[in-house]
Amino acid sequence: MEEGEGPTEPLTPDTVPLPEPLPPPPPPPAVPASPFSTTRYHFTSGLRSGETAHIRDDAGKVLLSYRSFASVIGVIATLITSVMLIAGVAGTLFLIHEKSPLRAIVALVLTISFALLITHLVPRTNTTLFDDGNPALTITQRASATYLVSLPNGTLLGQLKKSPFSFLGRTRWTVAQSGRVLAEAVEESFGRALLRKLYGKFSRRFETDLFIRLPGIEMGKIIRRTNGTGEADVLELTGDALDRRMAVALATVVFGREP
């Protein structure tokens, strides 16, 4: 190096600037919660046929809505059936006491036959549950005590069937799918069931609750009688053992149509 020559910088290649980092992707759009994602459903009672009934969650948010299908015809039919059953059973017992077993059997058969006939004369129910204006479930009555639950596209979810002997005592519903029993809903006791049939339409304290279960599996409860916290007309589910869509359909029929 020659004397007097200053230090020199090391030779480096041209610096290429790094590219700017890409902005983070936008968050995915929020998916609205399904109306069947909760475990408690509050139903609206006391509406006339054709009025809009709402199903709400614990916070009061509307989850589903449908046209009320309650009818005074069903109430009158229930009262007539109850009176007929009481009179028929009393007459049967009297004839047995009078040692007339043949006439007692005839009286009992006629009582049951007329009670079934009255039940079959009640108009059938067809209703659709809406989720924010969009169809969510369709409930179609095919017989006096059989209902089909379907999706808007026609896919059959299952069947609700009420025991034909429910009018004699405890009401029993069967929830089935393709012939397989998914659950049963049964009134809490025989005595309360009889009181409900006679006085349940006049006072809520005579209403009964239904327990949804299978042997060894508790699935939920349909609360019709006002409980200790002042709640009534509530579907309360436990876990996911039963398709909640079927449970909501069952409660809709029980609260809206069942005498």
C-alpha positions as CSV (number, residue, x, y, z in Angstrom):
1,M,0.0,0.0,0.0
2,E,1.4,3.4,-1.0
3,E,2.2,5.9,1.8
4,G,-0.6,8.4,2.4
5,E,-3.4,6.3,0.9
6,G,-6.4,6.2,3.3
7,P,-8.2,3.0,4.4
8,T,-10.6,1.6,1.9
9,E,-14.1,0.0,2.4
10,P,-14.4,-3.7,1.7
11,L,-16.2,-4.4,-1.6
12,T,-19.7,-5.7,-1.0
13,P,-22.4,-6.6,-3.6
14,D,-25.4,-4.3,-4.1
15,T,-27.8,-4.8,-1.1
16,V,-31.2,-6.0,-2.2
17,P,-34.0,-4.8,0.1
18,L,-36.1,-7.5,1.7
19,P,-39.8,-7.6,0.6
20,E,-42.4,-6.2,2.8
21,P,-44.2,-8.9,4.9
22,L,-47.6,-9.8,3.6
23,P,-50.5,-8.5,5.7
24,P,-52.2,-11.1,7.8
25,P,-55.3,-12.8,6.2
26,P,-58.6,-11.4,7.3
27,P,-60.4,-13.4,10.0
28,P,-63.0,-15.8,8.7
29,P,-66.5,-14.6,8.8
30,A,-68.3,-15.4,12.1
31,V,-70.5,-18.4,11.8
32,P,-73.8,-17.8,13.5
33,A,-74.5,-20.3,16.3
34,S,-77.1,-22.9,15.5
35,P,-80.4,-22.6,17.3
36,F,-79.9,-26.2,18.4
37,S,-76.6,-25.6,20.1
38,T,-78.0,-24.8,23.6
39,T,-79.4,-27.1,26.2
40,R,-82.3,-25.0,27.5
41,Y,-85.3,-23.8,25.4
42,H,-88.1,-21.5,26.7
43,F,-91.4,-21.9,24.9
44,T,-94.3,-19.5,24.6
45,S,-97.6,-20.7,25.9
46,G,-101.2,-19.3,26.0
47,L,-101.2,-18.1,22.3
48,R,-104.2,-18.5,20.0
49,S,-103.9,-20.6,16.9
50,G,-102.1,-18.7,14.1
51,E,-100.1,-16.3,16.4
52,T,-96.3,-16.4,16.3
53,A,-94.8,-18.4,19.1
54,H,-91.1,-17.9,19.9
55,I,-88.6,-20.3,21.4
56,R,-85.9,-18.5,23.4
57,D,-82.7,-19.3,25.2
58,D,-81.9,-18.4,28.9
59,A,-80.9,-14.9,27.9
60,G,-84.2,-14.2,26.1
61,K,-82.8,-14.4,22.6
62,V,-85.2,-15.8,20.0
63,L,-83.8,-19.0,18.6
64,L,-86.8,-20.3,16.6
65,S,-90.3,-19.3,15.8
66,Y,-93.5,-21.0,14.5
67,R,-97.2,-20.4,14.1
68,S,-99.1,-21.5,17.2
69,F,-101.4,-24.5,16.4
70,A,-103.2,-24.7,19.7
71,S,-106.9,-25.2,19.2
72,V,-109.9,-25.1,21.5
73,I,-111.1,-28.3,19.8
74,G,-108.3,-30.3,21.4
75,V,-109.2,-28.9,24.8
76,I,-112.9,-29.8,24.4
77,A,-112.0,-33.2,23.1
78,T,-109.8,-33.8,26.1
79,L,-112.5,-32.8,28.6
80,I,-115.1,-35.0,26.9
81,T,-112.7,-37.9,26.8
82,S,-111.8,-37.5,30.5
83,V,-115.4,-37.4,31.6
84,M,-116.2,-40.3,29.4
85,L,-113.4,-42.4,30.8
86,I,-114.3,-41.6,34.4
87,A,-117.9,-42.5,33.8
88,G,-117.0,-45.6,31.8
89,V,-114.6,-46.9,34.5
90,A,-117.1,-46.1,37.2
91,G,-119.8,-48.0,35.3
92,T,-117.5,-50.9,34.7
93,L,-116.6,-51.2,38.4
94,F,-120.3,-50.9,39.3
95,L,-121.2,-53.8,37.0
96,I,-118.4,-55.9,38.4
97,H,-119.7,-55.2,41.9
98,E,-123.2,-56.3,40.7
99,K,-121.6,-59.5,39.4
100,S,-122.3,-58.7,35.7
101,P,-118.8,-59.3,34.2
102,L,-120.1,-59.5,30.6
103,R,-121.8,-56.2,30.7
104,A,-118.8,-54.7,32.5
105,I,-116.6,-55.8,29.6
106,V,-119.0,-54.4,27.1
107,A,-119.1,-51.0,28.9
108,L,-115.3,-50.9,29.1
109,V,-114.9,-51.7,25.4
110,L,-117.4,-49.0,24.4
111,T,-115.7,-46.5,26.6
112,I,-112.3,-47.0,25.1
113,S,-113.7,-47.1,21.6
114,F,-115.5,-43.8,21.9
115,A,-112.5,-42.2,23.5
116,L,-110.3,-43.3,20.6
117,L,-112.9,-42.0,18.1
118,I,-112.9,-38.6,19.7
119,T,-109.2,-38.5,19.6
120,H,-109.1,-39.3,15.9
121,L,-111.6,-36.5,15.2
122,V,-109.2,-33.8,16.4
123,P,-107.7,-31.9,13.4
124,R,-104.1,-32.9,12.4
125,T,-101.1,-30.6,13.0
126,N,-98.5,-29.4,10.4
127,T,-96.0,-26.7,11.4
128,T,-92.6,-25.4,10.5
129,L,-90.0,-24.0,12.9
130,F,-88.1,-21.0,11.5
131,D,-84.6,-19.8,12.2
132,D,-84.4,-16.1,11.5
133,G,-87.0,-16.5,8.8
134,N,-85.5,-19.6,7.2
135,P,-87.2,-23.0,7.6
136,A,-85.3,-25.2,10.1
137,L,-87.6,-28.1,10.9
138,T,-91.0,-29.3,9.7
139,I,-93.4,-31.3,11.9
140,T,-96.1,-33.2,10.1
141,Q,-98.8,-35.2,11.8
142,R,-99.5,-38.4,9.9
143,A,-101.9,-40.1,12.4
144,S,-103.7,-39.1,15.5
145,A,-100.6,-39.7,17.6
146,T,-97.7,-39.9,15.1
147,Y,-95.6,-37.0,13.9
148,L,-92.8,-36.9,11.4
149,V,-89.8,-34.5,11.8
150,S,-88.0,-33.4,8.7
151,L,-85.4,-31.0,7.4
152,P,-86.4,-28.3,4.9
153,N,-84.9,-30.4,2.1
154,G,-87.2,-33.3,3.0
155,T,-84.7,-35.5,4.8
156,L,-86.5,-37.4,7.5
157,L,-84.9,-37.0,11.0
158,G,-87.2,-39.2,12.9
159,Q,-90.7,-39.9,14.3
160,L,-92.6,-38.9,17.4
161,K,-95.3,-41.3,18.5
162,K,-97.6,-41.0,21.5
163,S,-98.8,-44.2,23.1
164,P,-102.5,-44.9,22.1
165,F,-103.2,-45.7,25.8
166,S,-101.9,-42.4,27.1
167,F,-105.4,-41.2,27.7
168,L,-105.8,-43.9,30.3
169,G,-103.0,-42.7,32.5
170,R,-99.4,-41.5,32.1
171,T,-98.6,-40.0,28.7
172,R,-95.7,-41.7,27.0
173,W,-93.9,-40.5,23.8
174,T,-91.4,-42.5,21.8
175,V,-88.7,-40.8,19.7
176,A,-87.6,-43.1,17.0
177,Q,-85.4,-43.1,13.8
178,S,-85.6,-45.8,11.2
179,G,-87.4,-48.1,13.6
180,R,-84.7,-47.6,16.3
181,V,-85.9,-46.1,19.6
182,L,-83.8,-43.0,20.5
183,A,-85.7,-41.9,23.6
184,E,-88.9,-42.0,25.6
185,A,-90.7,-39.2,27.3
186,V,-92.9,-40.2,30.2
187,E,-95.0,-38.3,32.7
188,E,-93.7,-38.2,36.2
189,S,-96.5,-40.3,37.9
190,F,-99.8,-41.9,37.3
191,G,-101.7,-39.9,39.9
192,R,-100.5,-36.5,38.6
193,A,-101.3,-37.6,35.0
194,L,-104.9,-38.1,35.9
195,L,-105.1,-34.8,37.7
196,R,-103.6,-33.0,34.7
197,K,-106.2,-34.5,32.4
198,L,-109.0,-33.2,34.6
199,Y,-107.6,-29.9,35.8
200,G,-104.4,-29.1,34.0
201,K,-106.1,-26.7,31.6
202,F,-107.5,-24.6,34.4
203,S,-104.5,-24.4,36.8
204,R,-100.8,-24.7,36.2
205,R,-100.2,-26.4,39.5
206,F,-101.9,-29.5,38.1
207,E,-99.6,-29.8,35.2
208,T,-97.0,-32.5,35.0
209,D,-93.4,-32.7,33.8
210,L,-92.1,-35.3,31.3
211,F,-88.8,-37.1,31.8
212,I,-86.8,-37.9,28.6
213,R,-84.8,-41.0,29.0
214,L,-83.7,-44.5,28.0
215,P,-83.0,-47.2,30.6
216,G,-79.9,-46.0,32.5
217,I,-79.6,-42.7,30.5
218,E,-81.2,-39.4,31.6
219,M,-81.5,-37.2,28.6
220,G,-83.6,-34.2,29.8
221,K,-86.9,-32.9,31.0
222,I,-89.9,-31.1,29.7
223,I,-91.0,-28.7,32.4
224,R,-94.7,-27.8,32.3
225,R,-95.5,-27.1,36.0
226,T,-93.9,-24.0,37.5
227,N,-90.8,-25.0,39.4
228,G,-89.1,-23.5,42.4
229,T,-87.4,-20.8,40.3
230,G,-90.7,-19.7,38.7
231,E,-89.9,-21.4,35.3
232,A,-92.4,-23.3,33.2
233,D,-92.7,-24.3,29.6
234,V,-89.0,-25.2,29.4
235,L,-87.1,-27.9,27.6
236,E,-84.0,-28.8,29.6
237,L,-81.5,-31.3,28.0
238,T,-78.6,-33.2,29.5
239,G,-75.7,-33.8,27.1
240,D,-75.9,-34.9,23.5
241,A,-77.4,-38.4,23.9
242,L,-80.5,-37.2,21.9
243,D,-80.5,-35.2,18.7
244,R,-81.6,-31.7,20.0
245,R,-83.6,-31.1,16.9
246,M,-85.8,-34.1,17.7
247,A,-86.0,-33.0,21.4
248,V,-87.1,-29.5,20.3
249,A,-89.7,-31.0,17.9
250,L,-91.1,-33.2,20.7
251,A,-91.3,-30.2,23.1
252,T,-93.0,-28.2,20.4
253,V,-95.8,-30.8,20.0
254,V,-96.1,-31.3,23.8
255,F,-96.4,-27.6,24.6
256,G,-98.5,-26.7,21.6
257,R,-100.9,-29.6,21.1
258,E,-100.9,-32.2,23.8
259,P,-103.9,-32.0,26.1
